[in-house]
Amino acid sequence: MTNTDLSAVRQPINAAHGLPNAHYIDPTVFDEERAALLMSGWSGLAVSADVPEPGDAVPITFLGMPLVLIHDRAGTVRVFHNICRHRGMILVDAPRKIEGAIRCPYHSWCYSTEGRLVSTPHVGGPGQNTAEGIDRDLLGLIEVSSHIWLGVVWINLSGTAPSFEEANADLLARWAEFDKPLYHGGADSQFQLKVNCNWKLAVENYCESYHLPWVHPGLNSYSRLEDHYHIEQPGQFSGQGTLVYRQLRDEQGQTFPDFDGLSGKWDTASEYITAYPNVLLGVHRDHAFAIILIPQGPGETVEHVHLFYAQPDTDAALRAKNTAQWKEVFEEDIFVVEGMQRGRHAPSFDGGRFSPAMDGPTHMFHDWVAEHMALHRAHAQAAE
Amino acid sequence: MNDLGAQLLAAHAASDVPALVALYRAAADTADTDTARGFYLTHAHVFALEINHPDTADLRAALIAMGREQAL
């Protein structure tokens, strides 16, 4: 395989080019990025609200891998590879409640919700449930490192990343005021958008405010381009913020309750950050949201959108209005991310140039991609 | 097919796990050989584990006493 040349990406923004077309349309590069970008660090997988009660289990296919999200009986949310240690059979094939143990439907090996192998029926012959060489302590479910923050279940598939708190220390510090219980709005506060684009284009579009007056003209009435600012933390995250956030109100003028203890900045500010690689986050005085990008292939992504509130008993009609408002905004972005995806099939496209004034957060993401690809390629070469 | 066998098939077809626990335990109680008893108790125990049945610990203890299972 010939590596893509990313030297132009790593130039200063006023000279840099964007990532080459292959990073959006080539299955080989997609697989390379899968390991280099999506498995090596902390990626978003789901929300903890997907498994609200002990025993709840949800199978999730992530990057082609069968995983299962489980709320164990002791109260911890865990992620496992969704396979039996015997013959690799899928254990949980639909969302359900685990009453006791997870029983493999093939030969009935059983696992606790904490992943411990607790039964191996007939493994030593009929009615003999132990056997030499079958050490149950070594054959529990294969757990994936996971962490919950802002209601999102983050996973590190390689198992080699620093702790979530260490890897995301600057983002956690920036939004420390939101590190408190968040309440998922429930069924009326989540939706999915299937978009025909590479997952990175959704990140790139989310990071910058440059497009807002053109793609979201409704925002112009109160949130002008000059009211926005860049958020740039090299190697970790980027995005944008606004100084004129206005709370949603119902017909009686009621708003959502605020998060407790926020500083005055948040009276009118809101911020929108991509936690690299695949989680788009937004925080406001009265609600937060997370968009988890699940890549389906080089040119297809599913955006899982979830909205959270400061209290568990918010007004249902106002929640529905808020969900509808955000859905409209995110749907307005679809034609641009899909248009850029189609544009990546133009052989003459050179990755494009960045506005030095307006595209800093996007270039920062490209630079992060290029840096991690270089690290991955260096490790691969050293291994050879 | 005897009556117990028919009931077991029906319980499997209906995915009636509590019934499977009871029926396999009954099958163990009437088994002719130690091997057959171990086989049926194993099934009763596995289905009990699956639903956190109150008899799970007793079934496991019975298998351990027969040298057919290990303690948790």
Interface residues (C-beta under 8 A of the other chain):
Chain A: E99 G100 A101 R103 S108 C110 V118 S119 P121 H122 P126 G127 Q128 N129 T130 R136
Chain B: T35 A36 R37 G38 F39 Y40 L41 T42 H43 H45 V46 F47 A48 L49 E50 I51 N52 H53 T56 L63 R68 E69 Q70 L72
